[in-house]
């Protein structure tokens, strides 16, 4: 059963439509990640749930209680929703303990014990209690912000790019800590992020937005392996998108005949492969012609340390032009511009729900 439900929510800022008839649900205790390009409506959606903005139309319902019905809305402080922002938004003049306990009754006899418990939960040393925020690292400040949000025992937690300012290694460890903590507490969580890998690893439900609309919502595996549109596919990672002619359970394209799960589909469509489905094998041009199948020439390399982006020009055939593919690769024995390679494909090709080469 849905714990959070947004129904036909619309929000405009002047002539600009920030959210356009958005409907979305989240179950109790789940983790939802919302991704999309800048201006897609992610943060506006979060602000409507928090109560900092109100919709022009549509409903926001939390645990059966209507938080907003069009402009008629419950104020933010009465919603029982916690929020952690990108910069933590800590009070610079208060100690760490006072930041965490800001929303707690100062006269409560268990206030100090509650603050100490929260510090332990977010893995902060109790010796930091009397420090000011500027004496802490970025990761520690985010833990303080999380502890402050948890102090009032919210029914829902909203995370707005909370890890984006952290270094890569610290970002991953902090994300895992936060995910485990919120899961143990059973708190329904919504994360807004620009980091696709972060969203894929964090979420039970992944939502991709663009132009104020929900493009697709589902599990991370579903959206990564079976995106509805090319936009969703490319936004969630490297994708090879090709025109193809569908037959009885296969797609004929520039990479040969690739099996699909869509036996009934026929005719021209667009298909997708993920780069991890494609392996490169060094060969001589004469060997590629002799064996048949897709082969091509490396025309460019973009060195990236552990991986390199390899651009390959496929050899043209009567049916398929010499397409250019860009593939991330870890094999260093292939890294020579001008080298010839054969391409082998594993698994099935995904056929998009929408679109054909003519669309």
Secondary structure, DSSP 8 states (H G I E B T S, - for coil): -EEEEEEEEEEEETTEEEEEEEEEEEETT-EEEEEESTTSSHHHHHHHHHTSS--SEEEEEETTEEEEETTEE--GGGS-EEEE-TT----TTSBHHHHHTTTS-TT-TTHHHHHHHHHHHTT--GGGTTSBGGGS-HHHHHHHHHHHHHHT--SEEEEESTTTTS-HHHHHHHHHHHHHHHHHHT-EEEEE-S-HHHHHHH-SEEEEEETTEEEEEE-HHHHHHS-SSHHHHHHTS--EEEEEEE-SSEEEETTEEEEBS-TT--EEEEEEE-GGGEEEEEE-HHHHHHH-S-EEEEEEEEEETTEEEEEEEE---SSS---EEEEEE--GGG--TT-EEEEEE-S-BEE-SS--TT-
